[in-house]
């Protein structure tokens, strides 16, 4: 095995000092991208956050997540279960009752998500200020571009009219 080569087949990260962060993003067979796509979508984040408190039934989750369809919730739960983040328990009652809860692996992910949310809450004012400054700059640049285009149009009209 070459120096710096990982023994894990699904490992897509570079081991060199000049790590290319986009390297894993372009490989179809890279599990890192697939996992990030799964856990970072808005429905998965909400399901994980809600299940951190306690186990919930499908209908409870659906009521608590505004805007999610039954099909999307079922699909999200199935994917999270497949990834080992959520467990599904079917109770033999009539009608059947199905509970969902975070697995220990899912709980560790929730800790990471909580850290991200805390960071967001801490920096939301700075982000809002940066957005406002960006929007102001973009509006000024757009206005300048429009003035320059109007000047070019005026020059072109003058040239065509023979005034220049």
C-alpha positions, -999 to +999 in steps of 0.1 A: +000+000+000+013+035-009+024+059+017-005+081+028-032+057+014-061+049+037-069+012+044-106+020+045-122+016+010-149+042+015-125+069+027-125+098+003-105+125+021-070+134+010-041+126+034-017+152+020-010+185+037-025+204+008-060+189+013-084+197-015-118+202+003-137+197-030-120+164-038-147+143-021-175+164-036-168+153-071-166+115-066-199+097-072-189+067-051-179+088-021-199+081+010-190+113+027-210+134+002-239+110+004-240+111+042-237+149+043-265+152+018-287+130+040-281+146+073-279+182+062-313+184+045-339+204+063-363+176+071-336+153+085-323+181+108-358+188+121-365+151+127-332+146+145-339+177+167-374+166+176-364+130+184-337+143+208-363+151+234-382+117+233-394+090+210-423+101+188-449+085+166-451+091+129-483+113+133-467+133+161-437+140+139-459+150+110-479+174+132-448+190+146-430+195+113-448+222+094-449+217+056-437+181+054-458+157+034-465+122+046-444+107+018-414+130+026-415+122+063-417+085+056-388+087+032-367+108+056-373+084+085-365+054+063-332+070+052-323+080+088-331+045+099-310+030+071-281+052+082-284+040+118-294+074+132-331+065+140-346+033+153-382+022+145-402+002+169-435-014+158-459-022+187-483-051+180-515-031+186-546-024+165-540-001+148-502-007+148-483+019+167-448+028+154-424+048+175-392+065+163-362+075+184-326+085+180-300+058+182-268+064+202-252+074+169-281+098+161-277+113+196-240+121+188-251+138+156-277+158+175-249+171+197-230+183+166-262+199+152-268+216+186-232+231+184-240+244+149-272+260+161-254+276+191-228+290+168-256+304+145-274+320+175-241+335+187-232+350+153-267+358+139-262+396+144-228+396+127-243+376+098-273+400+096-249+430+095-227+413+068-258+406+047-270+442+050-236+455+040-235+431+011-270+441-001-260+478+002-229+472-019-247+451-045-275+477-048-249+505-053-230+484-079-263+477-097-272+514-097-237+523-110-240+496-138-274+510-148-261+546-149-232+534-171-255+515-194-277+546-197-247+567-206-236+542-233-272+541-247-272+579-248-239+579-266-251+553-291-283+572-298-262+604-304-239+586-327-268+571-347-285+604-349-253+620-362-248+643-332-214+630-324 
